């Protein structure tokens, strides 16, 4: 199990998630820990990173909103969905009956369903 320290912001989680994806670390091997300040080594390790992963823009929107939810499991949910988007099914967010997609949507403050998806993709 890899313990990943993040500051509790979307940006901190995103940086750590990119590094984990690059290293091929599956979600079940990650324990997310919120700290006051991220360790310098973590920032240095990914600051020069150039590899990117393409994910639907909708995922980024959902994850940014989920990141401010108080649920302590949000980081794991976000990473699990991200991992599956990159490694299993780019159309995952279209599967409204998927347990991980439902869990991510439930972390939203003002919406209960995922709006119609667009074909837009974002570099991760």
Residue pairs with C-beta under 8 A, 6 or more apart in sequence:
1 29
1 30
1 31
2 20
2 25
2 29
2 30
2 31
3 31
3 33
4 16
4 20
4 30
4 31
4 32
4 33
4 42
5 33
5 34
5 35
5 38
5 39
5 42
6 12
6 13
6 16
6 32
6 33
6 34
6 35
6 38
6 75
7 34
7 35
7 36
7 37
7 38
8 34
9 67
10 63
10 64
10 67
10 68
12 38
13 32
13 63
13 67
13 75
13 78
13 79
14 63
14 124
15 42
15 43
15 46
16 42
16 46
17 78
17 79
17 82
18 46
18 49
18 51
18 52
18 53
18 124
19 42
19 45
19 46
19 49
20 30
20 79
21 53
21 82
21 83
21 86
21 124
22 49
22 51
26 83
27 76
27 79
27 80
27 83
30 76
30 79
32 75
32 76
32 79
34 75
52 123
52 124
53 86
53 123
53 124
54 90
54 121
54 122
54 123
54 124
55 82
55 85
55 86
55 90
55 121
55 122
55 124
56 85
56 90
56 93
56 117
56 118
56 120
56 121
56 122
57 118
57 120
57 121
57 122
58 93
58 114
58 115
58 117
58 118
58 120
59 81
59 82
59 85
59 93
59 122
60 122
60 124
62 81
62 93
62 104
62 105
62 107
62 108
62 114
63 78
63 81
63 82
63 104
65 107
65 108
65 109
66 74
66 77
66 78
66 104
66 107
66 108
67 74
67 78
68 109
69 107
69 108
69 109
71 77
71 107
74 107
77 100
77 103
77 104
77 107
78 104
80 100
81 92
81 93
81 100
81 101
81 104
82 124
84 92
84 100
85 92
85 93
86 124
89 95
91 117
92 98
92 100
92 101
93 101
93 114
93 117
94 114
94 117
95 101
96 102
96 113
96 114
101 114
105 111
105 112
105 113
105 114
